[in-house]
Amino acid sequence: MSRKEKFAKKPRKKLWTRILIGFVLVLFGGFVGSHFYFQNHFKFTKINDVDVSGLTVAQATKKLNTSHIDEDGNYLVVRDSKISLNSQDVKKLFKHRSSMSAMTSAKLSAKSDVTNKQLNYRLKTLLPKFENRIDQINTSRKQTVDSKVILKDGKIVVQPGQQGSTLDKAKMVSNFKKQAKSSLLISVKMTKDAYVKPGSSQIANQKKQLANVLNNTVTLNTYNKTYKFVAKRWVTNGHPTANGNYKFDSTKVKRWVAQFANKVDTLGKSVWITTHQGKKVRVHAGGTYGWKVNQKVLTKNILKNLGRSHSVTMNLSHYAVGTGYGIKGSGKTYVAIDLQRLHEYVYKNGKLMANIPIMSGTLTGGNRTPQGAFYIMYKQRHATLRGKNSDGSKYASPVSYWEPLTNSGVGMHDSPWQPASVYGNPSARAQYHSHGCLNNPPSRMGEVWKNTHTLEPVFIYY
């Protein structure tokens, strides 16, 4: 190498060294400058989808509170729900962002303490409008109908549905309520209704469930017999309800309940009793004593329980209305009143406890004693009976014992105003009859009181 060449390379090395040093100084200066800059300004950042890069806390707060957020087709923005952001909340986000690398782009979410007044406004005023908005959107969209498992003509069948474009109102309302508690602006994602496909695992589970339901048993206990209903023998058509049970057709069960009720009902029907003289007498229908099956409620609950996923036991007494549940005819404890002989017979557990001569009302007209099967509504000591005489004048008759049988004021009681000779004397009825009640001798009414009870049947016949 010549001396000339040797000295020509030295200037080049110094040039590159100077360039390198200059580049390092520029980088260092830029780093130091950006460091000091980002001590007061946001790094590359979006808050609630608003770009605040390079802004101070005050600038970012102002932009967040004045920026306009448009719906982009994926969200429903509730603009009236917007709450102004506090600079202290933005400052907290700034401190969080300052600890992160400047080269990354951060997406932050600003929230604030929602006051009770603001929350109440959102839930009471804005939520109903939001729900109405979803309803309006759904009116122009194709309805989503889930596939479901049904019972058709006794067979388990999958009924295909259809995928629609309607929004999932329940899910979106739930999202609204969640955001209402803390979000500065409620913006709910437009979520479509989910579609249950025919071949989905959900449909497979429904098939299993319905198969189990069809083996379900409802046991009905009555006063003298037990009946069992196995679902698959009593229903042929049905569909799932919102709570996951099944609702079945009522035809067969309804027909059975009607036939059963016709057999066991006693309310409103005539009753045959055996008189003290050993004669069979038919007591007129139409009284208040007796019971009947509430057919509508019993049918409804048998079907409801057949649709459950487990067996159920029912008791007929819960579906019976009236008095004397389970008793056919007169039973063994009752009062029999013979209007022909004017005698009252009190039976207790089949034993005659009292045989008392009485006076009744007339057989016809306004003071008539009604015939039929009644029951003792209640018992009262020392009552005053009030009403009107045939001439329109009022009466008030104090009695020591009072056992009413009808709402119109007919009952059994003592009658100290009657002559002793009228009791058990049909020929005296034209003159000394009551206003419809069963008058007992004052000396004997205590026996009736002692041997009778509330809801006990009283059979009045001629």
Disulfide bonds with the S-S distance in Angstrom:
none
